[in-house]
């Protein structure tokens, strides 16, 4: 896909772009706390229930569900630590995004929940909290639904066709394109920088 400047907004995913994550680490940590026999299947189904991402249910309800269904044996503060154990921070990528924000309108659009977002902000020393953000649990919708991108565009007051969306997941990129955004799969910072230079965005 060839980009068509001018671009009025750069819209970044969070997980896999600025915040590396390993869901396997999360699953193993949670399983290690469960007393029910063979909890893996039920745990995965619970953890990936979309209602915790779109804000229909709070993550505290997930904690209670795991306690009830698979014998998760830790309290809420310990659960929050477990729930965030797989999240990192790409300092170089964050710095790159912050630099872009000095010259362009930069936004984050992430499928996330309050606990993960709070953890990411704390890990960044508050820096992520200074970037304009649209979060699935706040807007009540999840990527890759076309409606989620249109909601973000409406709330942000941007034109999809003049906005570039970047995500590490192809299905999310395809959803953005169906919503009228210019969109590309994010692979790494160097490739993104080369793309933005080649198209005259930076």
C-alpha positions in Angstrom: 0.0 0.0 0.0 1.4 3.4 -0.9 0.7 6.2 1.5 -0.9 9.4 0.4 0.3 12.5 2.2 -0.6 14.8 3.8 -1.2 12.8 6.9 -3.1 14.7 9.7 -2.7 12.1 12.4 -0.5 9.1 13.2 -2.4 6.5 15.2 -0.4 3.8 17.0 -1.4 0.6 18.6 0.1 0.1 22.0 0.7 -3.7 22.6 3.4 -5.1 20.2 4.4 -1.6 19.1 5.3 0.5 22.2 4.6 -2.1 24.8 6.0 -5.6 24.1 4.0 -8.4 25.5 4.2 -12.2 25.8 0.8 -13.8 26.5 2.5 -17.1 27.2 4.1 -15.6 30.2 0.7 -14.3 31.4 -1.0 -17.7 30.9 1.8 -19.6 32.7 1.8 -17.2 35.7 -2.0 -17.5 36.1 -2.0 -21.3 35.7 0.6 -21.5 38.4 -1.8 -19.9 40.8 -4.7 -22.2 40.0 -5.7 -25.2 42.1 -8.3 -26.7 39.7 -7.0 -29.7 37.7 -6.0 -28.8 34.1 -7.2 -25.2 34.2 -5.6 -24.0 31.0 -8.5 -24.2 28.6 -11.0 -22.5 31.0 -8.4 -19.9 32.0 -7.7 -18.9 28.4 -11.4 -18.6 27.6 -11.8 -16.3 30.6 -8.7 -14.2 30.0 -9.6 -13.6 26.3 -13.3 -12.8 27.0 -13.9 -9.6 24.9 -16.0 -8.1 27.7 -12.9 -7.3 29.7 -11.5 -5.4 26.7 -14.5 -3.4 25.7 -15.3 -2.3 29.3 -18.5 -4.3 29.6 -17.0 -6.1 32.6 -14.3 -4.8 34.9 -11.1 -6.8 35.3 -12.0 -7.3 38.9 -14.8 -9.5 37.6 -12.2 -11.6 35.8 -10.3 -12.1 39.0 -13.4 -13.3 40.7 -14.3 -15.6 37.8 -10.8 -17.2 38.0 -11.2 -17.7 41.7 -14.6 -19.4 41.2 -13.9 -21.4 38.0 -10.2 -22.5 38.2 -9.3 -22.0 41.9 -7.0 -19.0 41.4 -5.7 -18.5 44.9 -4.3 -14.9 45.1 -5.9 -11.7 46.2 -6.7 -8.7 44.0 -3.4 -6.8 44.4 -1.5 -10.0 43.6 -3.8 -10.6 40.6 -3.1 -7.2 39.2 0.7 -8.0 39.4 0.1 -11.3 37.7 -2.2 -9.7 35.1 0.5 -7.2 34.1 3.5 -9.5 34.3 3.8 -10.0 30.6 4.0 -6.3 29.7 7.2 -4.5 28.9 8.2 -1.1 27.5 10.2 -0.3 24.3 11.9 2.8 25.5 13.4 3.5 22.0 10.0 3.2 20.3 8.4 5.4 22.9 11.1 8.1 22.4 10.5 7.8 18.6 6.8 8.3 19.0 7.4 11.2 21.4 9.6 12.8 18.8 7.0 12.4 16.1 4.5 14.1 18.4 6.6 17.3 18.3 5.9 17.6 14.5 2.6 15.6 14.0 -0.6 14.8 15.8 0.1 11.4 17.4 -2.5 9.2 19.0 -2.7 5.7 20.6 -5.6 3.4 19.8 -5.4 0.2 21.9 -7.4 -2.8 22.8 -6.7 -2.7 26.5 -8.1 -2.5 30.0 -7.6 0.0 32.8 -5.2 -2.2 34.7 -2.9 -2.7 31.8 -3.1 1.0 30.8 -2.2 2.1 34.3 0.7 -0.4 34.4 2.0 0.9 31.1 1.8 4.6 32.2 3.7 3.7 35.4 6.3 1.8 33.5 6.9 4.8 31.3 7.2 7.2 34.2 4.0 8.9 33.1 5.1 9.5 29.5 2.5 7.4 27.9 -0.2 9.3 29.8 0.8 12.5 27.9 0.0 11.0 24.5 -3.6 11.4 23.2 -5.1 8.0 23.7 -8.3 6.1 22.8 -8.7 2.9 24.7 -11.2 0.1 24.0 -12.5 -0.2 27.5 -13.3 3.5 27.4 -14.9 3.7 24.0 -16.8 0.4 24.4 -15.5 -1.2 21.2 -12.6 -3.3 20.1 -10.4 -3.6 17.0 -10.8 -4.9 14.4 -14.4 -3.9 14.3 -14.9 -1.1 11.7 -17.1 0.7 14.2 -14.2 1.0 16.7 -12.0 3.0 14.2 -14.9 5.2 13.2 -15.6 5.9 16.9 -12.0 7.0 17.4 -12.1 9.1 14.2 -15.2 10.9 15.4 -14.0 11.4 19.0 -10.6 12.7 17.7 -12.1 14.8 14.9 -9.8 13.3 12.3 -10.5 12.2 8.7 -9.7 8.5 8.3 -8.3 8.9 4.8 -5.8 11.4 6.1 -4.8 9.4 9.1 -2.2 6.6 9.2 -2.9 3.7 11.5 -0.1 1.3 12.6 -0.6 -2.0 14.3 1.4 -5.2 14.6 -1.6 -7.3 13.8 -2.8 -7.7 10.2 -6.4 -8.2 11.2 -6.4 -4.8 13.0 -4.7 -3.1 10.0 -7.3 -4.6 7.7 -10.1 -3.4 9.9 -8.6 0.1 9.8 -8.5 0.0 6.0 -12.1 -1.1 5.9 -12.9 2.0 8.0 -11.2 4.2 5.5 -7.8 4.7 7.3 -4.5 4.5 5.6 -2.9 1.6 7.5 0.3 -0.4 7.7 1.5 -3.4 9.6 4.1 -2.4 12.2 7.2 -4.7 12.2 9.9 -2.6 13.8 11.0 1.0 14.4 13.6 1.1 11.6 11.1 -0.1 9.0 8.5 2.5 10.2 11.1 5.3 10.1 12.1 4.3 6.5 8.4 4.3 5.4 7.7 7.7 6.9 10.8 9.1 5.3 10.1 7.6 1.9 6.6 9.0 1.8 7.7 12.5 3.0 5.8 12.3 6.3 9.0 12.9 8.2 
